[in-house]
């Protein structure tokens, strides 16, 4: 299954210095996936001391990445 990045996602991951390989790993082998708004999913992946959150939509043949960002794990991991 492929991964497609929205224009917004492409812009923000460059600004936030997030590699596409990290995003791929978060989607393919997440630590957890939670429900987001509007039928979107959010993949969580701990990387070092940060939590990578990838907001995406799952289509028939591809994942559509909406945005991604790093945050503190304690905000989302229980």
PDB file of N, CA, C and O in Angstrom:
ATOM      1  N   UNK A   1       0.843  -1.173   0.000  1.00  0.00           N
ATOM      2  CA  UNK A   1       0.000   0.000   0.000  1.00  0.00           C
ATOM      3  C   UNK A   1       0.890   1.238   0.000  1.00  0.00           C
ATOM      4  O   UNK A   1       1.855   1.315   0.760  1.00  0.00           O
ATOM      5  N   UNK A   2       0.566   2.197  -0.844  1.00  0.00           N
ATOM      6  CA  UNK A   2       1.375   3.398  -0.964  1.00  0.00           C
ATOM      7  C   UNK A   2       1.051   4.464   0.072  1.00  0.00           C
ATOM      8  O   UNK A   2       0.065   4.371   0.803  1.00  0.00           O
ATOM      9  N   UNK A   3       1.895   5.462   0.115  1.00  0.00           N
ATOM     10  CA  UNK A   3       1.690   6.607   0.997  1.00  0.00           C
ATOM     11  C   UNK A   3       1.704   7.862   0.145  1.00  0.00           C
ATOM     12  O   UNK A   3       2.656   8.117  -0.593  1.00  0.00           O
ATOM     13  N   UNK A   4       0.637   8.644   0.257  1.00  0.00           N
ATOM     14  CA  UNK A   4       0.505   9.905  -0.475  1.00  0.00           C
ATOM     15  C   UNK A   4       0.487  11.028   0.548  1.00  0.00           C
ATOM     16  O   UNK A   4      -0.165  10.925   1.587  1.00  0.00           O
ATOM     17  N   UNK A   5       1.204  12.097   0.246  1.00  0.00           N
ATOM     18  CA  UNK A   5       1.281  13.250   1.143  1.00  0.00           C
ATOM     19  C   UNK A   5       0.486  14.405   0.550  1.00  0.00           C
ATOM     20  O   UNK A   5       0.645  14.744  -0.623  1.00  0.00           O
ATOM     21  N   UNK A   6      -0.371  15.005   1.373  1.00  0.00           N
ATOM     22  CA  UNK A   6      -1.063  16.208   0.919  1.00  0.00           C
ATOM     23  C   UNK A   6      -0.030  17.331   0.789  1.00  0.00           C
ATOM     24  O   UNK A   6       1.071  17.237   1.331  1.00  0.00           O
ATOM     25  N   UNK A   7      -0.386  18.358   0.090  1.00  0.00           N
ATOM     26  CA  UNK A   7       0.517  19.505  -0.037  1.00  0.00           C
ATOM     27  C   UNK A   7       0.845  20.070   1.338  1.00  0.00           C
ATOM     28  O   UNK A   7       1.989  20.427   1.620  1.00  0.00           O
ATOM     29  N   UNK A   8      -0.175  20.145   2.193  1.00  0.00           N
ATOM     30  CA  UNK A   8       0.035  20.648   3.557  1.00  0.00           C
ATOM     31  C   UNK A   8       1.027  19.762   4.312  1.00  0.00           C
ATOM     32  O   UNK A   8       1.917  20.267   4.997  1.00  0.00           O
ATOM     33  N   UNK A   9       0.875  18.450   4.188  1.00  0.00           N
ATOM     34  CA  UNK A   9       1.788  17.526   4.871  1.00  0.00           C
ATOM     35  C   UNK A   9       3.218  17.721   4.378  1.00  0.00           C
ATOM     36  O   UNK A   9       4.150  17.780   5.179  1.00  0.00           O
ATOM     37  N   UNK A  10       3.392  17.819   3.064  1.00  0.00           N
ATOM     38  CA  UNK A  10       4.737  18.031   2.515  1.00  0.00           C
ATOM     39  C   UNK A  10       5.377  19.294   3.081  1.00  0.00           C
ATOM     40  O   UNK A  10       6.556  19.292   3.435  1.00  0.00           O
ATOM     41  N   UNK A  11       4.604  20.366   3.166  1.00  0.00           N
ATOM     42  CA  UNK A  11       5.140  21.630   3.692  1.00  0.00           C
ATOM     43  C   UNK A  11       5.506  21.515   5.164  1.00  0.00           C
ATOM     44  O   UNK A  11       6.586  21.936   5.577  1.00  0.00           O
ATOM     45  N   UNK A  12       4.600  20.943   5.953  1.00  0.00           N
ATOM     46  CA  UNK A  12       4.835  20.915   7.398  1.00  0.00           C
ATOM     47  C   UNK A  12       5.929  19.947   7.809  1.00  0.00           C
ATOM     48  O   UNK A  12       6.660  20.223   8.760  1.00  0.00           O
ATOM     49  N   UNK A  13       6.065  18.814   7.116  1.00  0.00           N
ATOM     50  CA  UNK A  13       7.125  17.901   7.544  1.00  0.00           C
ATOM     51  C   UNK A  13       8.508  18.460   7.216  1.00  0.00           C
ATOM     52  O   UNK A  13       9.485  18.146   7.896  1.00  0.00           O
ATOM     53  N   UNK A  14       8.587  19.275   6.191  1.00  0.00           N
ATOM     54  CA  UNK A  14       9.862  19.955   5.905  1.00  0.00           C
ATOM     55  C   UNK A  14      10.160  20.959   7.005  1.00  0.00           C
ATOM     56  O   UNK A  14      11.271  20.999   7.535  1.00  0.00           O
ATOM     57  N   UNK A  15       9.163  21.773   7.349  1.00  0.00           N
ATOM     58  CA  UNK A  15       9.346  22.776   8.409  1.00  0.00           C
ATOM     59  C   UNK A  15       9.695  22.131   9.746  1.00  0.00           C
ATOM     60  O   UNK A  15      10.500  22.663  10.511  1.00  0.00           O
ATOM     61  N   UNK A  16       9.084  20.985  10.019  1.00  0.00           N
ATOM     62  CA  UNK A  16       9.265  20.319  11.306  1.00  0.00           C
ATOM     63  C   UNK A  16      10.407  19.312  11.297  1.00  0.00           C
ATOM     64  O   UNK A  16      10.674  18.657  12.304  1.00  0.00           O
ATOM     65  N   UNK A  17      11.078  19.192  10.157  1.00  0.00           N
ATOM     66  CA  UNK A  17      12.237  18.305  10.016  1.00  0.00           C
ATOM     67  C   UNK A  17      11.902  16.854  10.381  1.00  0.00           C
ATOM     68  O   UNK A  17      12.601  16.211  11.164  1.00  0.00           O
ATOM     69  N   UNK A  18      10.815  16.366   9.789  1.00  0.00           N
ATOM     70  CA  UNK A  18      10.399  14.989   9.999  1.00  0.00           C
ATOM     71  C   UNK A  18      10.645  14.228   8.702  1.00  0.00           C
ATOM     72  O   UNK A  18      10.158  14.616   7.640  1.00  0.00           O
ATOM     73  N   UNK A  19      11.391  13.158   8.798  1.00  0.00           N
ATOM     74  CA  UNK A  19      11.702  12.360   7.618  1.00  0.00           C
ATOM     75  C   UNK A  19      10.530  11.486   7.188  1.00  0.00           C
ATOM     76  O   UNK A  19       9.762  11.002   8.019  1.00  0.00           O
ATOM     77  N   UNK A  20      10.408  11.296   5.894  1.00  0.00           N
ATOM     78  CA  UNK A  20       9.324  10.449   5.378  1.00  0.00           C
ATOM     79  C   UNK A  20       9.479   9.000   5.814  1.00  0.00           C
ATOM     80  O   UNK A  20       8.480   8.290   5.935  1.00  0.00           O
ATOM     81  N   UNK A  21      10.684   8.549   6.049  1.00  0.00           N
ATOM     82  CA  UNK A  21      10.887   7.183   6.537  1.00  0.00           C
ATOM     83  C   UNK A  21      10.310   7.028   7.946  1.00  0.00           C
ATOM     84  O   UNK A  21       9.739   5.986   8.268  1.00  0.00           O
ATOM     85  N   UNK A  22      10.455   8.055   8.785  1.00  0.00           N
ATOM     86  CA  UNK A  22       9.863   8.009  10.129  1.00  0.00           C
ATOM     87  C   UNK A  22       8.342   7.966  10.052  1.00  0.00           C
ATOM     88  O   UNK A  22       7.695   7.253  10.819  1.00  0.00           O
ATOM     89  N   UNK A  23       7.783   8.723   9.132  1.00  0.00           N
ATOM     90  CA  UNK A  23       6.328   8.730   8.951  1.00  0.00           C
ATOM     91  C   UNK A  23       5.859   7.362   8.466  1.00  0.00           C
ATOM     92  O   UNK A  23       4.852   6.840   8.943  1.00  0.00           O
ATOM     93  N   UNK A  24       6.589   6.789   7.520  1.00  0.00           N
ATOM     94  CA  UNK A  24       6.238   5.458   7.013  1.00  0.00           C
ATOM     95  C   UNK A  24       6.253   4.429   8.142  1.00  0.00           C
ATOM     96  O   UNK A  24       5.335   3.617   8.252  1.00  0.00           O
ATOM     97  N   UNK A  25       7.277   4.459   8.970  1.00  0.00           N
ATOM     98  CA  UNK A  25       7.375   3.516  10.076  1.00  0.00           C
ATOM     99  C   UNK A  25       6.240   3.709  11.085  1.00  0.00           C
ATOM    100  O   UNK A  25       5.739   2.738  11.653  1.00  0.00           O
ATOM    101  N   UNK A  26       5.841   4.954  11.305  1.00  0.00           N
ATOM    102  CA  UNK A  26       4.734   5.225  12.228  1.00  0.00           C
ATOM    103  C   UNK A  26       3.432   4.634  11.699  1.00  0.00           C
ATOM    104  O   UNK A  26       2.626   4.113  12.470  1.00  0.00           O
ATOM    105  N   UNK A  27       3.227   4.712  10.393  1.00  0.00           N
ATOM    106  CA  UNK A  27       1.996   4.182   9.802  1.00  0.00           C
ATOM    107  C   UNK A  27       2.040   2.654   9.707  1.00  0.00           C
ATOM    108  O   UNK A  27       1.054   1.988  10.023  1.00  0.00           O
ATOM    109  N   UNK A  28       3.170   2.098   9.275  1.00  0.00           N
ATOM    110  CA  UNK A  28       3.282   0.656   9.040  1.00  0.00           C
ATOM    111  C   UNK A  28       3.430  -0.129  10.352  1.00  0.00           C
ATOM    112  O   UNK A  28       2.816  -1.183  10.520  1.00  0.00           O
ATOM    113  N   UNK A  29       4.243   0.387  11.275  1.00  0.00           N
ATOM    114  CA  UNK A  29       4.462  -0.303  12.556  1.00  0.00           C
ATOM    115  C   UNK A  29       4.267   0.669  13.723  1.00  0.00           C
ATOM    116  O   UNK A  29       5.221   0.979  14.436  1.00  0.00           O
ATOM    117  N   UNK A  30       3.051   1.144  13.916  1.00  0.00           N
ATOM    118  CA  UNK A  30       2.800   2.114  14.990  1.00  0.00           C
ATOM    119  C   UNK A  30       2.863   1.470  16.371  1.00  0.00           C
ATOM    120  O   UNK A  30       2.688   0.260  16.515  1.00  0.00           O
ATOM    121  N   UNK A  31       3.115   2.292  17.376  1.00  0.00           N
ATOM    122  CA  UNK A  31       2.988   1.823  18.758  1.00  0.00           C
ATOM    123  C   UNK A  31       1.500   1.727  19.111  1.00  0.00           C
ATOM    124  O   UNK A  31       1.090   0.872  19.896  1.00  0.00           O
ATOM    125  N   UNK A  32       0.710   2.610  18.523  1.00  0.00           N
ATOM    126  CA  UNK A  32      -0.746   2.538  18.647  1.00  0.00           C
ATOM    127  C   UNK A  32      -1.373   3.417  17.581  1.00  0.00           C
ATOM    128  O   UNK A  32      -0.735   4.323  17.047  1.00  0.00           O
ATOM    129  N   UNK A  33      -2.635   3.135  17.278  1.00  0.00           N
ATOM    130  CA  UNK A  33      -3.415   3.979  16.376  1.00  0.00           C
ATOM    131  C   UNK A  33      -4.678   4.386  17.120  1.00  0.00           C
ATOM    132  O   UNK A  33      -5.373   3.545  17.690  1.00  0.00           O
ATOM    133  N   UNK A  34      -4.969   5.688  17.108  1.00  0.00           N
ATOM    134  CA  UNK A  34      -6.165   6.197  17.767  1.00  0.00           C
ATOM    135  C   UNK A  34      -7.056   6.879  16.735  1.00  0.00           C
ATOM    136  O   UNK A  34      -6.601   7.274  15.662  1.00  0.00           O
ATOM    137  N   UNK A  35      -8.316   7.007  17.077  1.00  0.00           N
ATOM    138  CA  UNK A  35      -9.254   7.680  16.196  1.00  0.00           C
ATOM    139  C   UNK A  35      -9.051   9.184  16.246  1.00  0.00           C
ATOM    140  O   UNK A  35      -8.818   9.757  17.310  1.00  0.00           O
ATOM    141  N   UNK A  36      -9.143   9.821  15.080  1.00  0.00           N
ATOM    142  CA  UNK A  36      -9.074  11.265  14.972  1.00  0.00           C
ATOM    143  C   UNK A  36     -10.424  11.802  14.529  1.00  0.00           C
ATOM    144  O   UNK A  36     -11.423  11.084  14.556  1.00  0.00           O
ATOM    145  N   UNK A  37     -10.453  13.041  14.129  1.00  0.00           N
ATOM    146  CA  UNK A  37     -11.684  13.668  13.650  1.00  0.00           C
ATOM    147  C   UNK A  37     -11.965  13.271  12.206  1.00  0.00           C
ATOM    148  O   UNK A  37     -11.050  12.927  11.457  1.00  0.00           O
ATOM    149  N   UNK A  38     -13.226  13.320  11.826  1.00  0.00           N
ATOM    150  CA  UNK A  38     -13.648  13.100  10.437  1.00  0.00           C
ATOM    151  C   UNK A  38     -13.148  11.779   9.856  1.00  0.00           C
ATOM    152  O   UNK A  38     -12.678  11.739   8.719  1.00  0.00           O
ATOM    153  N   UNK A  39     -13.246  10.708  10.624  1.00  0.00           N
ATOM    154  CA  UNK A  39     -12.838   9.370  10.187  1.00  0.00           C
ATOM    155  C   UNK A  39     -11.345   9.236   9.905  1.00  0.00           C
ATOM    156  O   UNK A  39     -10.922   8.302   9.223  1.00  0.00           O
ATOM    157  N   UNK A  40     -10.561  10.148  10.417  1.00  0.00           N
ATOM    158  CA  UNK A  40      -9.112  10.045  10.267  1.00  0.00           C
ATOM    159  C   UNK A  40      -8.552   9.211  11.402  1.00  0.00           C
ATOM    160  O   UNK A  40      -9.191   9.031  12.439  1.00  0.00           O
ATOM    161  N   UNK A  41      -7.357   8.711  11.187  1.00  0.00           N
ATOM    162  CA  UNK A  41      -6.635   7.952  12.201  1.00  0.00           C
ATOM    163  C   UNK A  41      -5.357   8.698  12.541  1.00  0.00           C
ATOM    164  O   UNK A  41      -4.861   9.498  11.748  1.00  0.00           O
ATOM    165  N   UNK A  42      -4.828   8.428  13.726  1.00  0.00           N
ATOM    166  CA  UNK A  42      -3.572   9.029  14.158  1.00  0.00           C
ATOM    167  C   UNK A  42      -2.659   7.912  14.628  1.00  0.00           C
ATOM    168  O   UNK A  42      -2.956   7.210  15.595  1.00  0.00           O
ATOM    169  N   UNK A  43      -1.549   7.759  13.932  1.00  0.00           N
ATOM    170  CA  UNK A  43      -0.553   6.755  14.300  1.00  0.00           C
ATOM    171  C   UNK A  43       0.420   7.376  15.290  1.00  0.00           C
ATOM    172  O   UNK A  43       0.909   8.486  15.081  1.00  0.00           O
ATOM    173  N   UNK A  44       0.697   6.656  16.364  1.00  0.00           N
ATOM    174  CA  UNK A  44       1.662   7.086  17.368  1.00  0.00           C
ATOM    175  C   UNK A  44       2.907   6.209  17.275  1.00  0.00           C
ATOM    176  O   UNK A  44       2.814   4.986  17.171  1.00  0.00           O
ATOM    177  N   UNK A  45       4.060   6.846  17.311  1.00  0.00           N
ATOM    178  CA  UNK A  45       5.330   6.106  17.304  1.00  0.00           C
ATOM    179  C   UNK A  45       6.308   6.853  18.199  1.00  0.00           C
ATOM    180  O   UNK A  45       6.598   8.027  17.965  1.00  0.00           O
ATOM    181  N   UNK A  46       6.820   6.170  19.228  1.00  0.00           N
ATOM    182  CA  UNK A  46       7.834   6.765  20.100  1.00  0.00           C
ATOM    183  C   UNK A  46       9.166   6.717  19.357  1.00  0.00           C
ATOM    184  O   UNK A  46       9.602   5.661  18.899  1.00  0.00           O
ATOM    185  N   UNK A  47       9.797   7.874  19.250  1.00  0.00           N
ATOM    186  CA  UNK A  47      11.111   7.979  18.622  1.00  0.00           C
ATOM    187  C   UNK A  47      11.996   8.766  19.586  1.00  0.00           C
ATOM    188  O   UNK A  47      11.823   9.971  19.772  1.00  0.00           O
ATOM    189  N   UNK A  48      12.941   8.061  20.192  1.00  0.00           N
ATOM    190  CA  UNK A  48      13.766   8.688  21.214  1.00  0.00           C
ATOM    191  C   UNK A  48      12.896   9.069  22.400  1.00  0.00           C
ATOM    192  O   UNK A  48      12.190   8.229  22.957  1.00  0.00           O
ATOM    193  N   UNK A  49      12.951  10.345  22.784  1.00  0.00           N
ATOM    194  CA  UNK A  49      12.135  10.810  23.908  1.00  0.00           C
ATOM    195  C   UNK A  49      10.888  11.569  23.445  1.00  0.00           C
ATOM    196  O   UNK A  49      10.227  12.232  24.244  1.00  0.00           O
ATOM    197  N   UNK A  50      10.572  11.465  22.148  1.00  0.00           N
ATOM    198  CA  UNK A  50       9.408  12.177  21.608  1.00  0.00           C
ATOM    199  C   UNK A  50       8.401  11.209  21.013  1.00  0.00           C
ATOM    200  O   UNK A  50       8.712  10.055  20.717  1.00  0.00           O
ATOM    201  N   UNK A  51       7.199  11.707  20.850  1.00  0.00           N
ATOM    202  CA  UNK A  51       6.128  10.948  20.228  1.00  0.00           C
ATOM    203  C   UNK A  51       5.833  11.566  18.870  1.00  0.00           C
ATOM    204  O   UNK A  51       5.518  12.752  18.770  1.00  0.00           O
ATOM    205  N   UNK A  52       5.937  10.756  17.833  1.00  0.00           N
ATOM    206  CA  UNK A  52       5.569  11.205  16.490  1.00  0.00           C
ATOM    207  C   UNK A  52       4.102  10.861  16.288  1.00  0.00           C
ATOM    208  O   UNK A  52       3.702   9.707  16.444  1.00  0.00           O
ATOM    209  N   UNK A  53       3.304  11.860  15.941  1.00  0.00           N
ATOM    210  CA  UNK A  53       1.885  11.666  15.647  1.00  0.00           C
ATOM    211  C   UNK A  53       1.682  11.927  14.160  1.00  0.00           C
ATOM    212  O   UNK A  53       2.047  12.990  13.658  1.00  0.00           O
ATOM    213  N   UNK A  54       1.105  10.966  13.459  1.00  0.00           N
ATOM    214  CA  UNK A  54       0.855  11.087  12.022  1.00  0.00           C
ATOM    215  C   UNK A  54      -0.652  10.978  11.803  1.00  0.00           C
ATOM    216  O   UNK A  54      -1.255   9.936  12.062  1.00  0.00           O
ATOM    217  N   UNK A  55      -1.246  12.060  11.327  1.00  0.00           N
ATOM    218  CA  UNK A  55      -2.679  12.081  11.030  1.00  0.00           C
ATOM    219  C   UNK A  55      -2.844  11.640   9.579  1.00  0.00           C
ATOM    220  O   UNK A  55      -2.236  12.203   8.668  1.00  0.00           O
ATOM    221  N   UNK A  56      -3.687  10.614   9.381  1.00  0.00           N
ATOM    222  CA  UNK A  56      -3.825  10.069   8.024  1.00  0.00           C
ATOM    223  C   UNK A  56      -5.231   9.537   7.784  1.00  0.00           C
ATOM    224  O   UNK A  56      -6.015   9.332   8.711  1.00  0.00           O
ATOM    225  N   UNK A  57      -5.519   9.321   6.508  1.00  0.00           N
ATOM    226  CA  UNK A  57      -6.743   8.667   6.079  1.00  0.00           C
ATOM    227  C   UNK A  57      -6.328   7.403   5.327  1.00  0.00           C
ATOM    228  O   UNK A  57      -5.352   7.415   4.577  1.00  0.00           O
ATOM    229  N   UNK A  58      -7.063   6.327   5.529  1.00  0.00           N
ATOM    230  CA  UNK A  58      -6.752   5.082   4.841  1.00  0.00           C
ATOM    231  C   UNK A  58      -7.729   4.916   3.685  1.00  0.00           C
ATOM    232  O   UNK A  58      -8.940   4.816   3.881  1.00  0.00           O
ATOM    233  N   UNK A  59      -7.188   4.891   2.503  1.00  0.00           N
ATOM    234  CA  UNK A  59      -7.979   4.662   1.301  1.00  0.00           C
ATOM    235  C   UNK A  59      -7.754   3.218   0.848  1.00  0.00           C
ATOM    236  O   UNK A  59      -7.002   2.485   1.490  1.00  0.00           O
ATOM    237  N   UNK A  60      -8.377   2.810  -0.217  1.00  0.00           N
ATOM    238  CA  UNK A  60      -8.274   1.429  -0.682  1.00  0.00           C
ATOM    239  C   UNK A  60      -6.832   1.047  -1.024  1.00  0.00           C
ATOM    240  O   UNK A  60      -6.375  -0.032  -0.647  1.00  0.00           O
ATOM    241  N   UNK A  61      -6.115   1.917  -1.729  1.00  0.00           N
ATOM    242  CA  UNK A  61      -4.768   1.570  -2.188  1.00  0.00           C
ATOM    243  C   UNK A  61      -3.655   2.425  -1.597  1.00  0.00           C
ATOM    244  O   UNK A  61      -2.490   2.254  -1.955  1.00  0.00           O
ATOM    245  N   UNK A  62      -4.002   3.345  -0.694  1.00  0.00           N
ATOM    246  CA  UNK A  62      -2.961   4.231  -0.168  1.00  0.00           C
ATOM    247  C   UNK A  62      -3.369   4.835   1.168  1.00  0.00           C
ATOM    248  O   UNK A  62      -4.550   4.942   1.501  1.00  0.00           O
ATOM    249  N   UNK A  63      -2.354   5.220   1.912  1.00  0.00           N
ATOM    250  CA  UNK A  63      -2.547   6.044   3.096  1.00  0.00           C
ATOM    251  C   UNK A  63      -2.343   7.486   2.652  1.00  0.00           C
ATOM    252  O   UNK A  63      -1.383   7.787   1.943  1.00  0.00           O
ATOM    253  N   UNK A  64      -3.232   8.373   3.060  1.00  0.00           N
ATOM    254  CA  UNK A  64      -3.115   9.792   2.738  1.00  0.00           C
ATOM    255  C   UNK A  64      -2.671  10.511   4.007  1.00  0.00           C
ATOM    256  O   UNK A  64      -3.435  10.595   4.969  1.00  0.00           O
ATOM    257  N   UNK A  65      -1.444  11.029   4.021  1.00  0.00           N
ATOM    258  CA  UNK A  65      -0.920  11.725   5.194  1.00  0.00           C
ATOM    259  C   UNK A  65      -1.402  13.173   5.161  1.00  0.00           C
ATOM    260  O   UNK A  65      -1.187  13.895   4.187  1.00  0.00           O
ATOM    261  N   UNK A  66      -2.052  13.577   6.238  1.00  0.00           N
ATOM    262  CA  UNK A  66      -2.585  14.930   6.363  1.00  0.00           C
ATOM    263  C   UNK A  66      -1.554  15.839   7.020  1.00  0.00           C
ATOM    264  O   UNK A  66      -1.299  16.945   6.543  1.00  0.00           O
ATOM    265  N   UNK A  67      -0.965  15.373   8.113  1.00  0.00           N
ATOM    266  CA  UNK A  67       0.071  16.127   8.812  1.00  0.00           C
ATOM    267  C   UNK A  67       0.809  15.184   9.754  1.00  0.00           C
ATOM    268  O   UNK A  67       0.370  14.060   9.998  1.00  0.00           O
ATOM    269  N   UNK A  68       1.919  15.652  10.271  1.00  0.00           N
ATOM    270  CA  UNK A  68       2.696  14.895  11.250  1.00  0.00           C
ATOM    271  C   UNK A  68       3.442  15.875  12.127  1.00  0.00           C
ATOM    272  O   UNK A  68       3.838  16.954  11.686  1.00  0.00           O
ATOM    273  N   UNK A  69       3.627  15.485  13.375  1.00  0.00           N
ATOM    274  CA  UNK A  69       4.364  16.366  14.286  1.00  0.00           C
ATOM    275  C   UNK A  69       4.870  15.578  15.486  1.00  0.00           C
ATOM    276  O   UNK A  69       4.335  14.528  15.839  1.00  0.00           O
ATOM    277  N   UNK A  70       5.927  16.123  16.106  1.00  0.00           N
ATOM    278  CA  UNK A  70       6.468  15.560  17.333  1.00  0.00           C
ATOM    279  C   UNK A  70       5.839  16.267  18.518  1.00  0.00           C
ATOM    280  O   UNK A  70       5.534  17.458  18.458  1.00  0.00           O
ATOM    281  N   UNK A  71       5.647  15.518  19.597  1.00  0.00           N
ATOM    282  CA  UNK A  71       5.129  16.077  20.834  1.00  0.00           C
ATOM    283  C   UNK A  71       5.685  15.268  21.993  1.00  0.00           C
ATOM    284  O   UNK A  71       6.447  14.323  21.792  1.00  0.00           O
ATOM    285  N   UNK A  72       5.307  15.638  23.190  1.00  0.00           N
ATOM    286  CA  UNK A  72       5.724  14.906  24.385  1.00  0.00           C
ATOM    287  C   UNK A  72       4.827  13.694  24.586  1.00  0.00           C
ATOM    288  O   UNK A  72       3.605  13.836  24.544  1.00  0.00           O
ATOM    289  N   UNK A  73       5.386  12.510  24.802  1.00  0.00           N
ATOM    290  CA  UNK A  73       4.567  11.302  24.963  1.00  0.00           C
ATOM    291  C   UNK A  73       3.537  11.409  26.079  1.00  0.00           C
ATOM    292  O   UNK A  73       2.438  10.871  25.950  1.00  0.00           O
ATOM    293  N   UNK A  74       3.864  12.082  27.156  1.00  0.00           N
ATOM    294  CA  UNK A  74       2.945  12.146  28.297  1.00  0.00           C
ATOM    295  C   UNK A  74       1.618  12.812  27.970  1.00  0.00           C
ATOM    296  O   UNK A  74       0.641  12.632  28.696  1.00  0.00           O
ATOM    297  N   UNK A  75       1.569  13.577  26.891  1.00  0.00           N
ATOM    298  CA  UNK A  75       0.319  14.228  26.503  1.00  0.00           C
ATOM    299  C   UNK A  75      -0.688  13.246  25.927  1.00  0.00           C
ATOM    300  O   UNK A  75      -1.892  13.489  25.999  1.00  0.00           O
ATOM    301  N   UNK A  76      -0.213  12.126  25.350  1.00  0.00           N
ATOM    302  CA  UNK A  76      -1.114  11.222  24.642  1.00  0.00           C
ATOM    303  C   UNK A  76      -1.030   9.763  25.068  1.00  0.00           C
ATOM    304  O   UNK A  76      -1.972   9.004  24.840  1.00  0.00           O
ATOM    305  N   UNK A  77       0.062   9.361  25.671  1.00  0.00           N
ATOM    306  CA  UNK A  77       0.228   7.976  26.086  1.00  0.00           C
ATOM    307  C   UNK A  77      -0.183   7.848  27.550  1.00  0.00           C
ATOM    308  O   UNK A  77       0.292   8.573  28.424  1.00  0.00           O
ATOM    309  N   UNK A  78      -1.079   6.903  27.780  1.00  0.00           N
ATOM    310  CA  UNK A  78      -1.586   6.735  29.154  1.00  0.00           C
ATOM    311  C   UNK A  78      -0.834   5.684  29.897  1.00  0.00           C
ATOM    312  O   UNK A  78      -1.132   5.418  31.062  1.00  0.00           O
TER     313      UNK A  78
END
